[in-house]
Amino acid sequence: MRREFCAGYGANAVQYFGFILAIGLTGPIAPSSPSLVSSRIEDRVVKRFDFDERKLGNFERTPMNWRQLAGPGYPRFLEPRFDADVGHQAPPSMRLGLQGGSLACRYLARDIPVHPNSDYRISVWIRAEGVVHSEAYLSACFLDHALQRIETSGVRSASARGRTGDGAWQRISLLLPGGFERARWIAISCHLEQPNGDAAPLRPIENRDPQATAWFDDIEVVRLPAVSLRLDAPGGVFAADDIAACEVRVADIDGGHLEATLELRDGEGGSLTQQSIPVVDPQGESCVSEFGDLPPGRYVVRLTVSDQGDEIVTLDRPFARLEQALSTTRRTGGVSFGLVLEPECGGNSRIIQRLVGLLAPDYVRLPLWRADMDDSAVVMADREVDEFIRDLGPRTRVVGVLAAPPASLAEKLGHRGMSVVDVLRGPANIWRPYLGFLFSRYGGRVDAWQVGTESETVLEDPPSLGDALTRLREEMRPLVGTLQIALPKDARAGTTVDPAAGDIASILVDAHLQADQLLEQLAASPDGAPLRRWATLAAPDAAVYPRSIRLREYARRIVMTLQAGVEAVFVPQPWTIGRGGGETIVSPSEEYVVFRTLRQTLGGLDPLGRVWLDEGVSAWLFGNEETDTGALVVWTDGDEPSPRTIVTDLGPSARVIDLDGRIGEPAMAAGGRRFEMGALPIVFAPVSPERVRTMASFAVSPATIAPTVDAPAITLKLRNHGRARLIGRLRVVPPPSWQAMPAFVSVDLAPGGELATPLSLRIPSNQAAGAYVLTGVFTGSGAGEAAMTLRAPIAVGSSAVDVNVMTRAEGRGLRIVQRVTNRGDNTLNLRGLVIAPNRPRQASTIRHLPPGQSAVREFEIPDAASLTNRWIRVSLEEVDGPLRHNDVIKVE
């Protein structure tokens, strides 16, 4: 079909946004064809049901033209009826009540005419009570001139549910897309359905609602313009060299008052650009709009059609723009990334193939043995699956999942609810042919076979598991040789996977397990037995977790799972498959770009543990020690929304890469480069693992010193993690007002060698407690660079006492509470002090505080407003002793 070119977004989306604001392109659009009739919303209502049919002469108990659905599971004694006492805005309504079974009825008459080139929105108000396991919903389809259903036109709405006593009305809508030349009428059906009954009869138990009621009222059919919005990229993912564009069309038989706007939004929902779209007649052509030079990330393009200010159609199409390849040096080994693919592609195997190819995962996990496979599928296979596996890249390995035995096989051995292990325990001559076809077809392409799915994990292995696996290996050995088997396990349970057999423990990590819990949950077995482990991260519910938390935890959980020593991490496929505008739509989720960024920057590297960069920052190193290439993933420990700036010396090649894959050039600063970070992880790459580990080894012992009159003696440490000798001079730079002796230290370390030299630090006696940084400037040769700025944490405080200072406003004054706990072995005599500008010093004594006991002292500062933005020092000192502790608070 010929396509016209709309005014696009231009070369730069941000500049174009300003241009649009200046000229106001979002104003009304002149009609593309003469208006036939008025296009007010009311005139677009084709049919409305309020079920008040007495005025139409219907005194029966059943609404006119509504025909009860008959068949198995639909008892004939259940009928749709009027309810004269219940209604949405006013009674009556149509009531569907169950006493076992299901009930549905269809409106079949020649009084909902349609135009083939228009879409239709059908809405209903539903009140559901006792509808817990069943569901109440609406469905619709087009009919031809003989009132025969056009099969491919059928759609259904979302479901309404409710417990007895809720009594809330819910508005449910569905879109019935046009484009069917034979369409003449619309048929509407109301349903109150029990569960579909496809589950196994013995496992699990299927819950139903013996008695349930749903009321349907104020059904409305509205004619809409025919709209389409198609992205010029299969699956909605634009590669770095693709032109990001979409094809859009808004057509209506009467577009006199319609306005259409195409809006580009970023991942957070912020508007970037807006563009007016012409409204054409049903024979009009679509147009193409380009998005311009977009940076990498995920976006949403929204088409909105309004009628005199009322939005009548809104279409959203998410898409992703990818950056050029970000990968570090690939090698055999290191961490791996995998995708868990759904069994159904919906005829979109080529699109899924492309999405997988752009991510280039190390593994894809496919359910190759399923309960829904009939005998023909077992013998002849699934063409889409065959093509998908055949066209996978050579670096992507396949994990074939024996999810469930085909239903016909399970019935031969007992019942449809049998598990894979149950079947393998049965006679081999019955199940061998079923598996033989599968293993013969895919055995040369499948890297490992997983027995069961993660949803079936149990806390302990059934006693029969070992026997079942032994039989599986023996029977399939003539076809594929030695099998590599993966067994699903729960992260909270132990495992009896046999390492000697080469089995893999495939661990399910629940969505509620946060990233900071995974090191402990996924710790290796205490006996140190070698065991291959995979992990599958369950996806957090998008309806429960806000976007920022969901993406933060998604990235952190991947990083921490890999740092726990897991060989490969699997995640659910980061795209959705849905219906819209009468077609199947594949759209990337927000995790798509995040997965690609982490896969490309970390894949093939080894987890090298945590390194210290700054107070309150988590930094996790991945590296290839053979080539001295690596990446550092960092985030702030807190959840503060504003970015935090740190300065660190990661080498001249280090760049900052955010989770969208955007590469930033950090600014130069004294002591390294300046990076901004927050709760959302970012990646520093490429970095030298030798350099980063050498920098992280710079430390002092003990790491906590007290503010005393005498200069405390500590030990300064540095280890050479490089492969060259580290020779040079280290200049020690303490925090301001501190003194370090000696100020210079000679360094001569062989690879693996460690420096441990005494250092004396003199700090002010009134130094506030807290975290500080001791800096070392190394100049010389080795470690890959002639110079490095090293930083080590050092705290001011006392191991003998814990001191907490709290404040609270009281009228115009400020109350300061000092809580002291004796952590030492001796009884202490202490004095608390509060020193405020232009105020008398306040003191309070704590006498004979025993070990392990606490004491609280309170101080009051009158007229605290006069000290706004000034500092107050709250001190603690030992009477006739060396102990000192200082806190400073700012009056705000």
C-alpha positions, -999 to 999 in steps of 0.1 A, spaced: 0 0 0 13 35 -9 23 55 22 25 93 24 53 109 44 41 130 74 62 158 89 85 137 110 103 143 142 134 157 125 170 150 131 170 157 168 139 148 190 147 174 217 152 203 193 121 193 174 101 194 207 110 230 212 100 238 176 66 222 181 60 242 212 69 273 193 45 268 164 17 248 181 12 219 159 -13 203 183 -41 225 172 -73 214 153 -68 197 120 -88 206 90 -110 177 78 -95 157 49 -129 151 34 -163 168 37 -182 159 68 -211 137 62 -229 141 95 -221 156 129 -192 138 147 -203 145 183 -197 116 207 -235 111 211 -239 107 174 -213 79 175 -234 57 198 -247 29 177 -266 10 204 -273 14 241 -288 -12 264 -303 0 297 -326 -30 300 -357 -9 307 -378 -28 282 -412 -25 298 -417 7 278 -410 -14 247 -437 -38 256 -415 -66 269 -431 -81 300 -411 -113 299 -385 -122 324 -357 -124 298 -344 -94 278 -353 -92 241 -331 -109 215 -307 -123 241 -302 -160 234 -289 -184 260 -258 -204 251 -264 -241 252 -239 -270 254 -218 -290 278 -212 -271 310 -242 -248 304 -272 -261 323 -305 -252 305 -322 -243 338 -299 -213 341 -313 -183 323 -305 -146 320 -332 -126 337 -342 -90 345 -335 -78 380 -360 -50 388 -342 -40 420 -306 -37 409 -291 -14 382 -260 7 376 -276 41 373 -311 28 378 -329 -6 378 -334 -28 360 -304 -47 348 -297 -82 333 -288 -108 360 -268 -139 353 -268 -163 383 -251 -197 387 -261 -228 406 -233 -249 392 -221 -247 356 -217 -216 335 -241 -192 319 -237 -170 288 -261 -153 264 -257 -136 231 -275 -106 216 -284 -116 181 -305 -91 160 -302 -68 130 -301 -35 150 -263 -29 156 -252 -20 121 -216 -14 113 -194 2 88 -167 -22 77 -139 4 79 -147 16 114 -136 2 148 -161 -1 177 -158 2 214 -182 -18 235 -185 -10 272 -205 -25 300 -210 -20 337 -207 -53 357 -214 -60 393 -200 -94 405 -207 -111 437 -193 -145 447 -173 -144 415 -139 -156 429 -127 -185 407 -151 -179 378 -152 -147 357 -177 -123 343 -168 -107 310 -181 -94 276 -173 -107 241 -182 -95 207 -178 -103 170 -189 -92 136 -217 -109 117 -223 -110 80 -256 -102 62 -270 -136 72 -261 -131 109 -233 -157 106 -203 -151 128 -171 -139 111 -147 -162 130 -115 -142 130 -133 -111 143 -140 -123 178 -126 -104 208 -132 -106 246 -129 -81 274 -110 -83 307 -128 -101 335 -147 -87 364 -146 -105 398 -159 -98 432 -167 -115 465 -201 -116 481 -209 -83 498 -186 -61 476 -214 -48 454 -191 -25 434 -199 -18 397 -169 -22 374 -167 -7 339 -153 -31 314 -145 -22 277 -133 -40 246 -122 -28 212 -137 -45 182 -114 -36 153 -129 -32 118 -115 -40 84 -138 -70 76 -155 -65 43 -184 -88 50 -192 -72 84 -228 -60 86 -238 -64 122 -223 -68 157 -231 -96 181 -225 -91 219 -223 -118 245 -223 -116 283 -206 -144 302 -204 -158 337 -180 -187 333 -164 -213 356 -127 -222 351 -123 -237 316 -117 -273 328 -84 -278 309 -65 -286 341 -57 -322 349 -86 -340 366 -65 -352 395 -38 -326 398 -43 -299 408 -77 -295 425 -98 -270 405 -118 -245 424 -152 -233 412 -180 -211 423 -211 -232 428 -231 -200 433 -222 -167 417 -240 -137 404 -232 -110 379 -253 -81 368 -248 -64 334 -261 -29 327 -256 2 305 -240 -16 276 -229 9 250 -216 4 214 -197 34 200 -184 38 165 -147 49 164 -124 59 136 -102 32 122 -68 38 135 -35 19 131 -1 25 145 27 3 133 64 6 141 89 2 113 108 -24 133 97 -60 139 90 -65 176 94 -27 182 132 -28 186 153 -5 164 189 -14 160 216 13 161 217 16 123 179 15 118 158 46 110 133 49 139 99 55 124 63 45 125 34 42 101 2 58 113 -33 61 99 -65 77 112 -95 71 89 -132 79 95 -163 81 74 -170 114 92 -139 131 105 -152 166 106 -143 173 142 -116 147 149 -81 157 160 -53 132 160 -20 137 178 11 115 177 32 119 209 67 105 217 73 97 254 105 87 272 107 57 295 95 77 325 64 89 306 77 124 299 66 140 267 94 146 241 75 157 210 40 160 196 28 160 160 -6 164 144 -18 136 122 -42 142 93 -76 124 95 -84 108 61 -114 90 46 -116 52 46 -98 51 12 -70 75 24 -34 64 28 -13 61 59 17 83 65 52 77 80 67 97 108 104 95 118 115 99 154 149 114 146 182 107 162 171 92 195 195 81 221 194 45 233 165 35 256 129 26 257 102 49 244 64 49 239 47 64 209 11 74 216 -16 81 191 -46 100 206 -78 108 186 -102 133 201 -136 145 192 -142 181 203 -118 176 232 -130 142 243 -105 114 238 -121 85 220 -91 64 210 -57 60 225 -30 36 212 4 31 228 32 13 211 64 8 232 97 5 213 134 4 221 164 21 205 196 2 209 232 14 211 261 0 191 277 -31 206 290 -25 241 306 -59 247 340 -64 263 364 -91 252 344 -124 248 360 -157 259 350 -192 268 338 -193 304 328 -165 327 292 -156 336 264 -164 311 229 -149 304 198 -168 294 162 -162 284 132 -183 294 109 -183 264 72 -190 264 59 -220 245 36 -200 223 49 -175 197 15 -168 182 28 -170 147 56 -145 155 86 -168 155 105 -146 131 99 -116 153 110 -135 184 140 -147 165 150 -112 158 145 -100 194 166 -129 206 193 -122 180 197 -86 191 201 -97 227 225 -125 218 220 -145 250 242 -174 259 212 -197 265 175 -199 256 153 -222 275 124 -237 255 96 -260 266 99 -288 240 77 -314 258 44 -301 268 10 -314 279 -8 -296 250 11 -316 224 -10 -341 205 5 -372 189 9 -354 156 30 -327 172 51 -353 189 58 -371 156 59 -341 131 71 -314 155 62 -277 157 73 -259 125 78 -226 143 99 -242 170 120 -261 144 127 -229 125 135 -210 156 160 -235 169 176 -239 134 181 -202 129 195 -194 164 230 -179 163 258 -204 169 268 -188 202 233 -193 217 228 -227 233 194 -243 238 181 -257 270 152 -281 262 126 -283 290 106 -314 296 78 -293 310 51 -320 311 44 -352 292 19 -350 263 -16 -356 276 -21 -388 256 10 -404 271 1 -394 306 -33 -410 302 -18 -442 290 3 -444 322 -24 -433 346 -40 -398 343 -34 -365 327 -19 -350 358 12 -371 359 45 -353 361 76 -360 339 91 -379 368 60 -400 372 60 -409 335 97 -418 336 90 -443 364 65 -461 342 72 -487 315 100 -474 292 84 -491 262 55 -467 265 73 -434 270 104 -442 250 88 -435 215 75 -401 227 109 -390 239 127 -407 211 112 -384 185 121 -354 206 157 -363 214 164 -375 178 151 -342 164 168 -318 188 195 -338 205 223 -324 184 212 -288 191 202 -290 228 230 -283 253 211 -295 284 177 -310 292 157 -297 321 134 -321 338 103 -302 350 97 -264 353 106 -239 380 69 -237 390 71 -273 400 101 -270 423 99 -288 456 119 -283 488 132 -319 486 138 -343 458 113 -371 456 129 -405 464 121 -417 429 139 -389 411 173 -406 410 158 -437 395 139 -417 369 170 -399 358 190 -431 356 163 -446 333 162 -415 312 200 -415 306 200 -452 298 171 -451 273 183 -419 255 221 -428 254 218 -446 220 202 -415 205 222 -386 220 250 -401 241 256 -388 276 228 -365 288 234 -332 306 204 -327 329 193 -296 347 170 -300 378 148 -271 390 153 -262 427 140 -237 451 166 -211 463 156 -217 499 162 -255 498 192 -277 496 199 -299 466 208 -335 460 220 -329 424 249 -353 417 279 -332 407 297 -364 394 270 -369 368 274 -334 355 239 -324 365 230 -287 369 210 -272 398 186 -247 382 176 -226 411 144 -205 412 148 -171 429 114 -157 440 105 -122 431 103 -111 468 140 -120 474 158 -86 472 192 -82 456 210 -77 490 197 -112 501 210 -132 472 246 -136 482 234 -155 513 205 -173 496 227 -185 467 258 -193 487 277 -224 476 273 -256 497 293 -256 529 311 -288 520 326 -271 490 315 -298 466 318 -286 430 284 -281 415 271 -263 384 244 -239 393 220 -218 372 195 -194 386 162 -182 372 150 -148 385 112 -146 388 99 -113 374 85 -88 400 48 -79 395 46 -46 375 12 -39 392 29 -41 427 63 -26 422 68 10 410 89 14 378 120 27 395 121 0 421 113 -28 396 141 -18 372 165 -12 400 159 -46 415 159 -63 381 195 -51 374 208 -55 410 194 -91 412 212 -101 380 245 -86 393 242 -102 428 232 -136 414 263 -137 392 284 -125 421 271 -154 441 290 -178 418 261 -189 397 272 -200 362 243 -186 343 213 -163 352 180 -168 333 153 -142 332 117 -143 316 116 -131 280 116 -93 281 88 -87 257 50 -90 256 28 -106 230 -7 -91 229 -35 -81 206 -43 -47 193 -61 -33 163 -70 -68 151 -34 -80 150 -8 -96 172 17 -71 187 51 -79 201 65 -51 222 97 -49 242 94 -45 280 115 -20 299 138 -49 309 148 -56 273 173 -28 271 186 -34 306 192 -71 299 211 -62 267 233 -37 285 242 -61 313 247 -90 289 270 -70 266 291 -54 294 293 -84 318 289 -115 296 320 -138 295 336 -121 325 343 -136 359 327 -122 392 356 -108 412 337 -96 443 330 -62 459 355 -33 459 353 -1 479 348 31 460 332 54 485 310 54 516 275 42 509 284 29 474 281 -7 463 306 -16 436 310 -51 421 338 -61 398 337 -84 368 368 -92 349 388 -113 325 422 -117 342 438 -132 311 433 -100 291 430 -76 321 396 -63 308 366 -58 330 336 -38 341 325 -24 374 288 -22 383 279 4 410 249 19 427 243 38 459 232 18 489 203 42 497 173 49 476 178 86 472 163 98 439 189 126 432 222 115 417 253 114 438 287 125 426 320 106 434 355 110 422 375 79 415 406 70 394 395 40 373 419 48 344 417 69 313 396 44 293 367 40 317 333 52 305 300 53 323 272 32 307 237 35 321 212 7 319 198 21 286 232 15 271 240 52 268 277 59 270 289 90 289 324 106 290 331 114 327 346 148 335 382 151 347 387 160 383 414 162 409 422 126 418 405 109 388 372 114 371 338 126 383 309 101 380 273 106 389 253 76 402 221 68 421 201 38 432 198 26 397 230 6 387 254 20 362 284 3 346 320 16 344 337 -1 314 363 -9 303 383 -11 335 415 -29 344 407 -56 371 444 -54 381 442 -17 386 408 -18 404 419 -45 428 451 -28 435 432 4 443 408 -15 465 436 -31 485 447 3 497 435 3 533 443 12 569 442 -11 600 424 -5 623 399 13 601 384 32 631 404 57 652 395 79 682 401 116 685 428 116 712 456 140 722 482 114 711 485 105 674 472 69 670 494 44 652 479 25 623 491 2 595 489 13 559 484 -16 534 487 -20 497 488 -51 475 500 -54 439 474 -72 419 492 -65 387 515 -87 366 543 -61 366 564 -50 395 550 -19 412 578 6 419 573 42 429 564 66 457 531 69 476 522 103 490 497 101 519 471 128 519 449 128 550 416 148 554 419 185 561 434 195 595 449 160 599 486 152 599 501 120 585 536 108 593 554 98 572 539 118 543 557 97 517 562 59 515 585 41 491 568 12 472 585 -18 456 561 -47 452 565 -78 431 532 -92 416 512 -104 445 534 -86 470 519 -66 499 530 -34 516 523 -31 554 539 0 569 533 19 601 515 53 598 508 79 625 478 101 621 472 132 643 436 144 642 419 173 660 405 164 694 372 180 684 369 160 651 334 149 645 326 112 644 319 98 610 334 84 578 364 100 561 387 92 533 425 88 534 440 95 500 472 80 485 488 94 453 511 68 437 536 78 411 560 55 394 556 24 371 535 -7 371 498 -15 376 493 -5 339 497 33 346 524 56 358 501 72 384 471 62 405 450 80 431 441 56 459 414 61 485 408 42 517 379 45 542 387 55 577 362 62 605 365 85 635 348 71 666 354 47 695 349 10 698 344 15 735 311 34 732 281 37 709 267 72 707 234 82 690 223 118 689 186 126 681 168 160 679 132 171 680 116 204 678 96 216 709 79 249 703 106 274 694 133 253 711 153 223 701 157 192 723 189 172 718 189 136 731 223 118 735 222 81 740 254 63 752 261 26 754 292 12 770 307 -14 746 339 -19 765 350 -41 794 354 -13 820 330 9 839 331 45 824 327 80 839 316 102 810 306 139 805 282 150 777 287 185 762 266 207 739 283 237 724 262 261 703 272 295 688 266 324 712 251 301 737 264 289 771 280 255 771 258 227 785 272 197 803 258 165 819 277 138 837 272 100 834 288 83 864 298 46 867 283 34 834 287 -5 835 297 -25 804 267 -33 782 245 -6 799 231 26 783 224 61 795 204 90 781 211 126 786 189 155 772 198 191 764 175 220 754 184 248 730 160 277 733 150 299 704 166 275 679 153 295 649 181 320 655 206 292 648 192 282 614 219 269 591 245 269 619 262 239 635 259 226 670 286 202 685 275 174 707 305 158 724 312 130 748 345 127 768 358 104 794 364 120 828 402 118 834 405 95 804 414 96 767 381 87 752 365 114 729 335 114 706 321 143 687 289 148 667 278 179 648 243 187 638 230 214 616 199 235 626 174 236 597 
